[in-house]
Amino acid sequence: MSEALLSVSGLSMRFGGLLAVDGVAFDVASQEIFAIIGPNGAGKTTVFNCVSGFYWPTSGDIVLDGKRIARLPSHRVARHGLVRTFQNIRLFKQLTVLENLLVAQHRHVETGLCAGLLDMRGYRQAERAARESAVHWLARVGLFDQANREAAQLSYGQQRRLEIARCMITAPKLLLLDEPAAGLNPQETVALQQLIDDLRCTEKVAVLLIEHDMRLVMDLSDRILVMEHGKPVMTGTPAQVRNDARVIKAYLGEA
């Protein structure tokens, strides 16, 4: 395993009297696909929200590529190269598919208001580059022929792919996927798995994901963290997780 791209240590999150996450620790290497699984209420999404800056953890440390990001707001975390999708898709539904990808590049097109108003050369070049990048990513996720449709008109599976494209257009180091296969049919799930693996190989991006589809998790992941009641149960390869008595107990209970 190469040096960690993301390192999480001693992570805890308390909401009043509820300790939702307690002492979670894991690391994700460059180009690794790392999954977090566990029964409903295990604390998986809370961990995601802490790592991505939507929650400020009560205690613990989060380091991305050598930089501490714990307690940074989400937009600053994104600038460090960590982006995420959500279990409930969050697209700009009334914008076109193409416009959703143009909006995602706003922080990369630093031309200023005056440059836009005066239609300066630098502004035109930046706009052209943003559009070319958007077209590239639409082709990569199979949505090129949907570019001018409103995002709300896409099927659920297409919206999932658009959300991933919107993340990838920012050239992240680490992509967080919150239940990306939720609501997809078997064919869409297979296509999603192929897309994630392709992004890891061609874009050199690491992936951290939460997912309830165990077939996808076991086929796609390099390593898996299992959680229960906010605490880590074990971390291991898919084969180790599949055969671990503690994992079986967490999911199925015991006599």
N, C-alpha and C positions, 0 to 999 in steps of 0.2 A: 504494500500500500504506500502510495506517495504521500508527501507531506500534506497535512490537512488544509483544505481551502476554507472550510467552516469548522469552527470548534466551539461547542457548547458545553459549559461546565457548571455544575451546581445550580441548575436553573430551577427556580421556584416562583410560583405565582399565586398570590392570595387575593381573594375577593371577600373582604370583610372577614367573617369567621370560616370561610371555606378555603381550604388549601387545594387548589385545582391541579397544580403541578408541584411535585416535590422531589427535588434532587435529580433532575434529568441531566444526563451527560451523553454526548455523542460527538462524532466528527464525521465530516464528509470530505473525501479526497477529490482532487481535480478529476473531472470526467466520470466520477462515480455516480451511479444511480442508487440512492439510499431511501428506503421506505420506512415510514412509521405506521404501525398497525396496532390495533387493540379494539376491545369492545366499545360500544357507544358509551360516551362519558369518561373515556380513559384519559382525556386531556390532550389529545393529539392536536386539535385545532388551536388550543390555547398555546401550545408550544410553537405552532406556526405563527400565531399572532405576535408572540414575543420575539421570535427570530426576525420577522419582517417589519417590526417597529410599530405595529398597531396596538400592542400592549407594552408597557414598560414593566419588566419583570421585578418582582419583589426582591429577589436576590439572584446571584449567579452572573456569569460572564458569557458574552457571545463575541467571537472574533472571526472576522471575514477577511481572508487574505492578509493577515497580519494587522488588521485595524479593528479596534473595539467598536462594536455597533450597538451594544446593549444600551437602551434608553435614548437612542437616536430616533427622531420621527421617521415615519415610513418613507417620505420623499428623499430624505438624506440617505437612508439605507439603500434605496434604489440607485442613487448616484454612485454608491460604492460597488454596484454590480449585482445586487440581489433583487429579483423581481418575482412576483407571484400571481397565480390565478386564484379564484375563489370557488367554493362549493356552489354558491349561487352566482351564476354568470353576471359579470358587471361590464357590459359593453355600453357604448353610447348608441342606444337602440334606434334613435331617430336620424343618426348620421349614416352615410353609406359605409359599406365595408371598407372602401379605399380611405374614406375620411377618418375612420377609426384608427388606421395605421399612420395617417399623417399627424393626427393629434398626439399619438404616442411618441412622436419624435420632437416634440416642442422644445425640450431642453437641449437637443442637439443642434437646433437651428437658431443660433444666437446672433441674429442680425439686427435686432433693435427695431423699435417702432418707426423711426425716421427712415431707415433703410427700406422698410416696406412701403411707406407712404410715397417715397421718392422713386420706388422701383429701381433701386441701385443694382449694379451688376452682381455684387456679393449676395444680395437677397435672391435674385433670380437663380443663381447657381445653387444656393442652399435649397430653394424650393424644388428645383429640378432633381437634385440628389435625393431629397426626401421622397419624391414621387417615384423615382426609380427603385429606391429601397422598398417602398410599399408594394410596388408591382412584383418585385422579386419575391417577397415573402408571401404574397397572395398565391403566386405560382407554386411555391414550396409546400403550402398546405392545401393545395387543390381548390382554391377559391378565386382563381383569376377571372373566370367567367361570371363571377358574382360581384365584381368590383363596384358596380354602380347601383346595386340593390341596397335598400335600407337593412341594417343589421338585424332589425326585428323580424324581417321576412325570411331569414335563414332558418334552416332546420336546427334542432338542438345540437346535433353533432357538428354541424358547420359552425355554429356559434362557439363551440368548444375550441375548434381549430383556429378560429379567428382570434380568440382570447390568447391562445398560445403564440400566434404570430405577433400579436400586439406586444407581448413580452419580449419575444426574440428579436424584434426590430431594434430594441435598445442595446443589443449586444451584451447580454448579461454574462456574468461568470457563474452564477448559480440561479437555477430556475426552480421555484417552489410551486408544486401542483397540488391543489386541495381537491381530492376526489375527482380527478379528471374524467374517469369513466362513468361517473354517476349519470344515469339516464340514457346511456348509450346502448344500442343493440349489439349483439355479438360481433357483427361485421364491423361496426364502427369502433368497437373496442380493439379489435385486431389491428385496424388501421391506425388507431391512436398509439398502440404499443410500438408499431413500426416507426411512427413519426418520432416518438420520444427517443427511441434507440438511434435513429438517424441523426437527430439533433445532437446527441451525445458524441457521436462519431465524427460528424462533419463540422459542427460548430464548436467542438471542444468545451461544451457546457456541462457542468455537473447538475444533477437533478435530485431534489429532495421532495418526496411525495407522500401524501396520505391517501390511502385507497382501501376500500372494502372488498374489491374484486380480488380474491386471493389468487386466482389463476394468473391475472396480470401481474400482481406483486411478485409471485414466485418465479414467473418467467422472465421478468424484466430487471429485478433488483440485484445488485451486487451484495448488499447487506441490508439487514432489517433490524429496526428497534421495535420491540414489543412493549407496550405500556398497558397498565391496568390501575385504575383508581388514582391516576396522576403520577404513578411511579414507574420507573423502568423495570421490566421483568428480565429481559435479556437482549443482547445484540449479537447477531450472528449471520451466517450465510442462509439462503433459503432452505437448504437441506438441514442445517442445524436447527433452525426455527421450526420447521415442519415436524421434527421428531422430538422436540423438547417437551418434557412432561409438564413444565410450568406453563408453557404456552397452551397446551391442550387443556389444562385446568382452567386457565383464564377464559378460554372461549367456550368450553363445554361443561365446566364445573367438575365436581367429583362426587362419588357416592358417599 
